[in-house]
Amino acid sequence: MRLGIVATGQVYVCLKDANKTLIDGETLQAGERTRTYRARRFRMTLGNASVKLFVNGRQRRVRPSSDPIGLAIRGRRALQPLSKIGRPYCE
């Protein structure tokens, strides 16, 4: 699976695959984009919904939230919400 992130505003991002940290709690600015990551599954924590996520080349929407957002991306199930306990933690 491929994942790319484009910030539409200032946003905190923590991204992990099954074995390692890919983005270690960085703050992206509006217009900034990440490289394309490849893994079988991803877990992420976003500080807000100011992002566009591209999963296998298709844009996926992130629901607006005033709280941090935890998401899992696995197989064909595009974005699955993660509980506060299930969200990945970055320094």
C-alpha positions, 0 to 999 in steps of 0.5 A: 500500500502507498501513502502520501500526506499533503498538509492543507494547514499547520498539522502535527503528524506521527506515522508508523508502519508495523515495525518502525516510525516513519514520521516522528511527530513533525509539524507540517506547514500548509502546502508541504507534502511528504514522500510516498511511504509503502507498507502493508499497514499504517497507524497515525496520529494527526493533530487536526484534520488539515491534511489530504491523505492519498492512499494508493493514489486516491484521496481520502477524507479526514473527518474534522475534529477539534481533538487529535485524530488516530487512524489506521490504514489497512488493506481495502478498508481505507481509514479506520478510527483509532481510540485515544489508547490505540493512537501511535505516540511520537516524541 
